[in-house]
Amino acid sequence: MRKIPATVVTGFLGAGKTTLIRHLLENAGGRRIALVINEFGDLGVDGDLLKGCGVETCREEDVVELTNGCICCTVADDFIPTMEKLIERADRLDHIVIETSGLALPQPLVAAFNWPEVKARVTVDGVVTVIDAAAVRAGRFAHDEDKLAEQRASDASLDHDDPLEELFEDQIRAADLLVLNKCDLLDAAAIAAVRATIADSSGDRLPAIVEASQGRLPADVLLGLGAGTEDLIASRRSHHEIEHEGGEPHDHDDFESFVAEFGAIRDLAAFEAALRDTIRRHDILRVKGFASVEGKPMRLVVQAVGERIATYYDRRLTPGEDGRSALVVIGLHDRIEDGEAAIADALRAAAGIPAAQAAE
């Protein structure tokens, strides 16, 4: 029996993975596609957005959400059972698309396709890494070499490992195809600079690169790569695998997330301005979720990558959603854990909720 092809879509927080997948589903050309969505944080934002596609290839039963941990760390407990259920479906799938958490290492996930239960029936058509071109150009993933030199000179004992840069490199080196997304935010010279940064981070193998805006690419560009990456991934080792040859388990201790819940937003423009200020003060990497706005019957989607914030209304509020807002906040552990209460209070204040009401 022909193996079911699977595409792993990876990339850092806010790179545009969900938007790319949604566009893929809307232009699937009749393919029956199942989705496995994994998120860092308990609020299933991406899965909820994809279930609302409103197209035949995006039925609710075709979307499987895994929100109890990163699947690169819970392969045996979550990923393998999920794949077995998809393989045994009565209506045979044409393709499986897996969206990893924005903090996932692709390598252990792809290696899991070599498990006997999966390998006989599924093959990795390709690993597609989505890259936020604007974030790369802004230096989010690259070391400031001058600053590091100053730090080393003042204190040679400092730990200079950069979890963002290492993860960025790991996601590039695992890829069969790189999607340079959000190119509409940059000019030609800036895009060329981003390409150079990617080449520097790719090691001895630079995958093919395609440019995109808002994740818009033809399905045939993303699907049908035929890479068989499960047989190649052992040569694309992550920083963690190289540093921990003995098998120390991978974790995400460098990062932290929590869900901030509050009531309806009173003034959207004021909320966005205050949210941007909060992101700046606490060096927040990613904010995403849903909100209710006073006087509006529609649900507001909130997406923030660094200080870049986008909001839009996607559908009518359902019973119980009116007057309720919930946002996932993700950042570096030492900034988020100590500042969680202050960040939550700032978001409530940004929504225009009095302190006394928030306390209730």
SESERO-521160 format. One record per residue (C-alpha): z, x, y. Coordinates in steps of 0.05 Angstrom, whole numbers, plus 5000, padded with zeros to 4 digits. Last residue first. Example, Ala and Ser with C-alpha at 12.3 -4.5 7.8 and 13.67 -1.06 7.14 Angstrom:
<rs>
514352734979;515652464910;
</rs>
This chain:
<rs>
583247435796;583048135826;575948035848;578047415887;583447795923;578748365939;573647895971;566847855937;561048045983;556648325928;557649025957;565248915952;564448765878;560049375870;565049815907;570849555864;567049725801;565450425827;572750555847;575250325779;570150755742;571151385785;574951845738;570751645677;564251635717;564152315751;566852745694;562652365643;555952435677;552951765694;551351065670;553150395702;551149755666;551049155713;553648445703;553147855750;555747145744;555346565794;550146195754;549446485684;553545955648;547745455642;541145845646;538546175709;531146115721;526846715705;524847415727;527347505798;526248215824;530348825844;528549565849;533050125870;531450865878;538051225893;538651505823;534551055779;536550345796;534349695763;537149005781;534048375751;535847745790;536247085753;533146495790;536245875821;537846245886;542945975936;547946535922;544847095881;546347175807;545647855776;542648205716;543048925691;541349645705;544550235739;542650955723;544551675741;550651555785;552452145831;558851795853;557651805928;550051715922;550451135873;555650795916;551250865978;545250585942;549449995917;551849865989;544649836015;542449405956;548248925967;546848866042;539648676028;541848175974;547047816016;552047375978;551447665908;554447205856;560647405817;562848055785;562148475722;561549235719;559549475650;561350185631;557750835614;559451565604;555652205592;557252925573;560952675511;554452435482;555252685411;551453095359;555053255295;556353985278;551354165224;552454905212;546355105253;549854845315;546255185374;539255085347;540454365325;543654195392;538054515432;533154065393;528554305337;521154175339;519154535274;523154045231;519453475266;512753605234;512853195170;516352605204;511052665259;505552365217;501052445278;496351855269;495751745344;493851015331;498250705385;499650955456;492551055482;489850475442;494850015475;491750145543;496650445594;500650125649;507650405649;508850235723;503850785742;501151245688;498851955676;497152215607;499652875578;497953195511;503653585481;505254295505;507454745447;510855425457;516755155497;515654505534;520154605593;515655075633;509654615619;513754015644;515354385709;507954555718;506053825707;511153625759;508154115810;501153825796;503953125808;506853355874;500153635897;496552995877;501252535916;507352205886;510251505879;504051225844;505351735790;511051305765;510051535693;507752195663;506951955592;507652535543;504452475475;506352795408;513352895432;519453265403;518853835453;518853375512;525052985491;528753635476;526853935543;529553335582;535853335539;537054065556;535753955630;540553365634;545953695592;546054305639;549854885608;552755325663;559755415636;563555825687;566856465663;562856915710;566156625771;563756785841;557457155822;555756645769;556456085819;551956425870;546656555817;547055825795;545755595866;539656045872;537055805805;537455065823;536654835751;531454305736;532553605709;533853205773;529553655816;526453115860;519653255828;522653095759;525552445786;518852245816;515052395752;519751965709;517652195640;516051755580;516052115513;511551815460;513152035389;507351875342;504751475284;511351605248;510051355177;512950765140;512950515067;514451105021;518151485076;523150925089;527550855027;526151585010;529251835076;523852245111;523551735168;530651975185;527552625212;524552215269;531551965288;534652655282;529252955328;528852415382;535352625416;537752005452;540451945522;535451435548;536851025486;531050995439;525450475441;522650395371;515750075362;513749825293;506449665278;501949195239;507748815208;507248435143;509647715148;514447685089;519048205120;521248755071;519349335116;523049035175;529448955134;529049665108;528049925178;534349585203;538449845144;535950565159;537250525234;544350255236;549450595191;545251165164;542051355231;548351275273;547851895318;540451875337;541451125336;545751165399;551650695393;553549975383;547649675421;542349615368;537549055386;532048795339;526248435372;520948095329;525247475320;525147355395;517547335395;513947875434;506947895403;505847165419;507047265493;512747005538;515447695553;522547435556;524747775492;522848435525;527648345584;533348145538;532148745494;532249215554;538748925584;543048915521;549849035554;554149475509;552150145536;547050665515;541450235489;537250185426;531349715419;527649635353;521249245365;516548915316;509048885330;503848405301;497448675332;493048155366;490248615419;497048875440;495948775514;502248395533;506048795481;503849455511;505749225581;512749055556;513149735521;511350115585;516449705625;521749845573;520450595573;520250665649;523751335660;530250985678;534651395632;530851965599;525051885552;523551615483;518551145451;518151245376;511750945347;511750685276;505650605230;506550155169;504350535107;498350265069;500050005000;
</rs>
